[in-house]
Amino acid sequence: MLRSLFSAVSGLRGHQTMMDVIGNNIANINTAGYKSSQVVFEDTLSQALKAAGSPQGTSGGTNPAQVGLGVRVGGIMTNFSQGATQMTGRSTDITLQGDGFFVVKQDGQTLYSRAGAFSFDALGNLVNPDGAIVQGWPADSQGNVNTNAATTGLKLPIGQIKNPQETATMHVGGNLPSDAAVGDKLVSSMDIFDSQGKAISATFTYTKTATDAWSLDVSVPNATGGAAATVATQALTWDPTTSTFTPGQGAPVTVAKGGLNAAGYTFNQDVSLGLGTTSNPLTQFASANTVSALDQDGSALGSLQSFTLSPDGTLLGIFSNGQKQALGQVAVANFNNPPGLEKVGGSLYRDTSNSGTPAVGLAGTGGRGTLASGALEMSNVDLAQEFTNLVVAQRGFQANSRVVTASDEILQDLVNMKH
């Protein structure tokens, strides 16, 4: 009789644990990156009343007779399925889509998390709400990231300056109207930059010299005053058969650094002027004038203004001069057995002997998920399932309490037999 009483008590304890787990899941329904848990029950040892017997001659075998001694919690499993993505609009909020974990360091201890609600502290460290520093690989001054090096804390280099870049190549393109009169001039311009980051308004003048013939003059203002300085001149000949100019797209015009420096600027190399691009070649057809200066690769001095995050975890800084440069790359860790991780609070996990060694690498490689900014992964708790489990746990607890009551009544009847 006491066996049934103790078995029911173990059932009460087990279903109380189940209620605890369900309550925790429901409490974290809106916790970013939270992964729900589930209780796994298993029976305890059984008491053998009769051992099994093997068949003997004309007698058949008998099965063992055993009475179970109750239930116990075999394990509490964590469900690492993907949670829903919620857009937040905060550039420092990062969601991990797929397998893997963010790597953070708190008080010298390396921990792991699915919650990407990050921000920058007073020193520019990328941190979680508890101050754990997000780990990754910082970029050097040229924007190069060495992902083979050891991970370290990521920082946003507040006030970082991007040095000016001297213009090395530029392109012009568009259509020169074939019906233009000899002597007509078409003009376009764009800014180029010397090694000091000074903006120089380069002017491109096309003069019709004859049928199917043009002259291109490149000029810049004279920094010391006076008339503009012509720094390059090129004759252009149109071939109606091939519909191309000579020189063509593959033969750029050289704007010599000597002429640019003589105009009062500082260039360390010649500038290459490309005549047309693949998408916008230099042509001559009977239509409107569309010739223009297309692009150049120089820039002025720039300061860091904001950043974006690419799917592979690269933090791209956006500078005031319109240039972009890598600032660092977020590391992502993966495990052979994520349910083997130990929860340590604060939406963080610690690796254990059964989780496997963390495989730290780039997002989108080696089975790791990809990253996106401006969004968070929400809890994967299924509220409908949790309420269903809540009913099951409640009924299980009630049923076991009935066993305790019935066992007590039978024991009372046994005691009353003396009277």
N, C-alpha and C positions, 0 to 999 in steps of 0.2 A: 504493500500500500504506500509506503514511503517513496518507492520508486516513482510512482505517478506524480506524487507531490513535488519531488525534486525535478522531474522532467518538465512539469508545468512551470516551475520557477525559472528554469533555464530558458523556456520559451518566452516568459515575461521579459527576462533580461535581453534576449536576442531581439525581440520586437521593440523594446525600448531603444536599443541601438539603432534599429531601422528607422524609428521615429526621429532620432537625433540626426541621422544622415539626411532624411527627407526635409527636416526643418532647416538644416544648414543649406541645402540646395535652394529651397524657396527663399531663404533670407538673402541669397546671392543672385537672385533672378536678374538684377540690374548691375552686377559687378562685371566690369570690362575684363575679358579674358578668362572668366571663371569657367572651370570644367566641373561638371556635375559628377557625383559619386553614387555608387550603388552597392548595397550590402549583399554579400553572398553567404548563405547559410549552409551548414553541413551538420550531419548528425554526429553525436559523440560516440564513445565506446558503447557496445552492447553487451549485456550480461548473458552468458550462455546458460540456458537451463538444461539443455540436452545437446550433446555433441552429435555430429553427423555419423551415420553408420553405413558401411559399405555392404553391397549385396553379398549374401552368403548362401550358397547352394540354392535352395528353393525359396529363400527369404529375400525380399527386396530391400534395397537401401533406404535409409531414413535421412531426412534433412535435419540440419541443426535447428534447435528451438532457441531463439534469442529475444531478449527484451531490451529495447533501446533505453538509454539513460538520458535522453534529452537532445537539445540542439545547441550549437555554438556558432559564433560568427566566424566563418572561414576566411573572410577577407572583405575589404571595402575597396572596390575597384573604381578607378577614375576614368571617365569617358572623355577622350581627347578629340571627339569629333569637332568639326569646324562650327564656330558660332556665327550668328548673323553679323553682317557689317553695317555699322551705323556711321553715316557721314557727320562729321563735326565741324569741318571748315578750318580747324586749327592745323597749321602746317607741321607742328611738332607731334601731332597724334599720328601714330603709325600702326597700321594693321598688317598682320602676317597672314597671308592667304595660302594655306597648305600646311605641311608639316614643319616643325621646327620651333625654336624658342629664341627670344632675345637673350643676349648675355649681358648681365649687369654685375657690378662689383660693389659690395656694401661692407664697409669696415674690413676690407682686405679679403673678404670671402666672395668667391665666384658663385653666383646664383643664376637662375633661369626663369623666364617669365613669358607669358603670352599677352600680357596687358601692355599696350603700347601708348599709354597716356603719359607722354614725356614732355619735358619743358627744359629751358635753359636756366641755370642758376646764375648768381652774380658774377661768377668767374667764367661763364660761357660753357660750363659742362652740361652735356645732355643727360638729364636725370629723370628718374621716375618720381612719383609723389612722395616717396620716403627718402629721397636723396641718393638712391643707388645709381651709380654712374654707368651709362650704357657703353658697352665695349665695341670696339671696331678697329679700323686702321686709319690713322690720320693721313692726309695728303701732304706732300712737300710743297715748297713755294711755287713749283711749276704745275701743281695739280696732279702729280703722279702718286698713285696709291700702291704700296707694296703689301699685297695680301698674303705674302709668304712670311711676313714678320709676325711677331707675337702681338696679340690684341692689346689695346690700351684704351683708356677713356677717351670718348669723342668730345671735342670742343668746337664751338662756333667761334672762330677768331674775330671777335667783335672789333670793328675798326680796321680790319685788314685792308691793306692797299694792294691793288693790282697794278704793277708797273706798266707804263705805256709801251705799246708795241708799234715798232716802226713798220710803215706800209712796205710790203715786199711785192705784192701782186695786186693788180686792179684790172677790171674788165669793163669794156664798153660793148654795146650791142644795139640791135634794133634795125629799122629800115631807113635807108637814105632814098628819098624819092627820085626815081629815074627821070621824071619830067621836070626836075629843077633846072633853072637856067644857069648857063656858065657864069661863074662869079658869085652865085648865091652862097650864103654862109649859114650853117646850122650849128648851134652852140648847145652844149650841155656841161654840167659841172658836178663835182662832188668833193667832199673833204677827204684829204689824205693826212697822214700824221708822220712827223719826223721822229727821230730817236728820243727826243725830249717830250713827246706827246703833244706837240703843238699842232693844232688843226690848220691845214693849208687848203685853200679853195683852189683845186685844180680845174682848169677850164679846157674843154675839148672842142676845138673849132674845125668843122668839116667845110671845105671850100670846093665847089664844083669847078674843075679846071678844064674839062672837056667831056665829050660823050663817054660814059662809062669810066670816068676818071675823077678822083677826088684827092684832096690833100688834107691830111689830119695834122693839126698843130696842137701841142699840149703846152699850156702856159700856166704859170703860178705868179701870184703877186710878189713884187720885190719887197723883201722884209725891211730893206733900208730906205724904201721910198722910190718914187719914180715909176716908170712904165713897167707893166708886167713882163716877166722874163719867159721867153719861149724855151722850153727845156727838151722838146722832142718834136721832130717833123717826119711824117711818113706819107709817101705817095701810095694811093690805093687804086687798084685797077680791077674793074668788074668784068667777069667772064660770063656772058649770057648763056654760053653752052653748059657750063658746069654750075651756074648760079652761085659762084663764090667770088670773093675778093682775093686778090694777091697783094700783099701777103694775107694768108688766111688765119683761121682759128688756131692752127698748130704752130704758127710762127709769130710769137708775141713781139711787140715793139719794146725796145729798151729805152727807158728814161734814165739817163746817166746821172749818178749821184753828184758828179762834178757840177753839172748845170744847176741842180737843186741847191747844192751847197753855195754856189756862187750867188744864188738869189737870197742868201742869208739864212739858210736852214741847215740842219744837221742830219745827214743821212750817212749811214755806214755801208750801204750797199745800193746797187742799182735797183730801180723799180721796174718790174715786168708788166707791160700793158697788153692784156689779151684782147684780141679783136673778135668779140663774140664768145658765146658759150654754147654748149650743146642745146640748152633750152631756149636760148635767145641769141641766135647768130646775127652777125652783121651782114645785111643784105641790101640790094638795090632793086626795088620793084616800083611800079607805077601806083603808088598809094600814098597815104599821108605820112608825114615825118614822125617816126617813133624812136628815133635814135636817142640813146640816153646812156649815162654812166650807170653801170650795174652794181658793182660791189668793189670793196677793197678790204684787206685783212689787217689794217692798222687800227689802233685805238689810243685814246687819251688815258691819262691817269684815272683810275677808278677806285671807289671804295665799296666795301661789301654792303649791300642793302637788304637782301633776303636770300632764301634758299629754296630749292625744291628737292624732292627725293625720287630717284629713279627706281624701277622695279627690282634692280639688283642691289639696292641699298646704298647707292652712291648719293652722297649729299652734294648737290651742285649749288655753289654760291653764285648769286646774280649781282653783278657790280654796276655801279652808276654809269659806266661807259658802255653798257649793253653786253659786256662779255660775260661768259660763264666759265667757271673753273671748279674742279672737284675739290671739296674740302675734307672729305673722308668717306669711309664706307662702313655701314653697319654690319656687324658680324651676326650670323645666325647659327645656332647649334642644333644638332639632331641627335636622337638616341635610338638605339636598337629597341629598347623597351620603355617608352615614355610612361606607362602606368607604374613603372618601378621607381619613379621620382618621388621624393618626399616633400610634402607641402610644409612650408616654414612660415606661412602667413605673409600678408602684404602682396598677395597674388604672385608669390615667388616659390620656386622649387629648388631643391638641392639634389644633386646626383647621389645615387646609392650604389651598392655593390651589384644590385640587380637591374639597374637602369641601363648599364653599359657606359662606356666611355663617351663623353660628348664629342661629336664630330663637328668641329667649328669650321665654317667656311662661308662662301658667298651665297646670298639668297638666289634661288632659282637654279642651283646646281646641287648635285649629290642628293637628290630627293628632298631638298629644302624648298619651302614655299617662297613666294615672291612678296615684295613689300609695296605698300601704297600709303601715301601721306594724306592727311585730312580726314581720316576715318579711324574707327576703333572696332576691334572684334568684341562683340558682346557675349554675355553668358550663353552657354549652350543648354541651359536648363529648359526642359520641356515641361511647362507648367501643367498641361493636361495629364501627362504621365505621372508627375509628382503627386497631383491630387488623387489619381487612381491608386498610386502606391500608398498614399496616406490612408485611404479607406481599407486597403488590404492589411496594412500594419495595425490599424485600429481593431479590425475584426480578429486578427491573429492574437493580439493582446487580450481581447475580450474572451476568446475561446480558451486561452490558457488560464485566464483567471477563473473560468468556469470549472476547469479541471481541478484547480486548487480548492474551490468550494465543494465540489463533489467528493474529492478525497477527504476533505475535512468532515463532511457529513457521514461518510462511511466509517471513518475512525471514531466519530462520536457514537455511532450505532454500536461499534465494537466495544467501546468503553461502557455503554449502557447495558450490555448483556449481563454484567455482573449483578445488576439489580433485578 
